[in-house]
Amino acid sequence: MDRRLFIKLAGVSTIATSLPATLTACNGAKSNESSNALEAKAPPTSQAPARSDGFTDIGSVADLAESGSLRYQDAKGNGILVVQQSDTPEDVQAFSSVCTHQGCNVSWKAKDKDIFCACHGSRFATDGKVTEGPAETPLQQYLTKVEDNRILIKMV
């Protein structure tokens, strides 16, 4: 085998064997946390103006019950995560989908009934309060209400 072919093969095999480890390390999640996370539906973007009372319709109670959580993004790009606080369909909470630690997106973990940030492992309760750091500040909460089986939020 000539030197040039040997160097090419060595380079290709080095990349091929290190790629899985590199991708896993860049994931940023602790252990299997991100694979256990139940991701919400992709966020719809609303161009519709808020109602006269300031509330915006973001989806149905049935959609929330089906997926366990809803993601919403308003026309300004603000990400919102909507979760059910209890088994009561009208007990709905809406929070900023941005972790207060370093700005990563958070996800709803149905199994644990909490909100999880895969970047550094912060956890938030269904009222937005921090249950596990490194985040120290609760998630921003939005006013919510349910009317005619529709979930309404008010961006304040």
N, C-alpha and C positions, 0 to 999 in steps of 0.2 A: 504494500500500500504506500502510495507516495505521500509526502508531507502535506500537501494542499488538501487532499481528500480526507486525511486524518483530522486536520483542523476543522474542516466543515462538519464532519460527523460529530466531533467532540462538542462543537458549538450547538448543533441542533439537539443533541442528547441532553446537554446541560439545560437548555431552555425548556425542553419537554419535561424533564424531571422536576424542575423548580417552579413551573407555572402553577400547578395545583396549590402548592404551599403559599405562593405569593398571593394568589387570589383569595385564599382562605384568610390570610393575615390582613389583607386590605378590606375584608368584610367589615371589620370594626365591631362585631358583636362578640359578647362573651359567650363562650362555649356554643351551645345549640340554641341560644335564645331567639335568634332571628328566624330559624327554621320552625320554631314553635309558635311564632307570632301569627295571628290570624289577621291578614291584611284586609283593610276595608276596601270597598269598591273605589275605582279611580275617581278622583274628584271632578264632579261636573263644575263648570264655570257658569255663573249666572250673569247675564247681561241685563236681566229684568230689574227694574228699579224696585226698591223696597216699597211696601204698602204705605199708605198715609200714616199708619201708626208706627212706622219704622221697622216692622218685621218683614223678613224675607222668607218665602216658602222654599225649603231646601229638599223636601222629599216626603215620602209617606211613612207612616208608622209601620206598615207592612214591609217596606224596604229595610228599615232598621231592624225589625224582628228577624228577617231572613238572613242578613249578613252580620248582625251583632253590633255593627257600627256603620256610620256613614262618613264620608269625607266630602268636603265642600270647599270650593275656592271662589271667592267673590271676584268681581271685575277688577279690583285693585291688587289681586294676588294673595290676599290673606287666606291662609289655609285653616280650615276648621274641622275638628273631629267631633262627631256626635255619637254619644253612647247612651244606652239605657242604664239608669242607675239601679233599677230593681226589675222585678218581673212584671211590674205594672207598665203597660204600654205608654202611658202618658208621663212616666217618670223619666224624662229625657234631659240630658245635660250636653252642653256644647262648649268646647274649649279650643284655644289656639292649638293647631297641630304642630307647633314649633316648641321644642324642648327649651326650657329656661336656662339650661346649663350652657350649651354652645350652639344652639340653633338648629339641631338636627330634627328631622320629622319624627313624630311619635306614632305609635300604632296601638290599637286595642288588642289586648290578649284575652280572648273570651274564656279560655281555660282558667286563667288566674283572676279574671274580672278586674283587671287593672290596665293602665296605660303605660306603655313601655317605650323607652328610647334605646334603640339598638346600638347607638354610637358609644355610649359610656355606661349604660346599664341603669340609668335613672328610672324610677317607677313612680307612678302617680295613682292615687285612689280615684274612685268614680266621682269625687267632688273636686278633683284637680289638685289636691294637696300632695306634697312629696311624701312618699313612704320609704323611698330608698334613694340615696344620693348617687352621684355627686351634685345633682341639682339641689338648690336650696330654696328656690322660689316656686310657688304653685303656678300651674298653667293659668293663663288668662281665661276667664270664664265669660260666656255670652248669655244673655237672657234668652230663654226658650219658652215656648208654649205649644200645645197641640190643639188644633181646631179642625174639626171634620176629618180626623185621621191624617192630617198634614202637619209636618213638623215646621215650626216657624222659629227663626232666630233673629235677634236684634243686635246689630253691630253697634256697640256704643263706644 
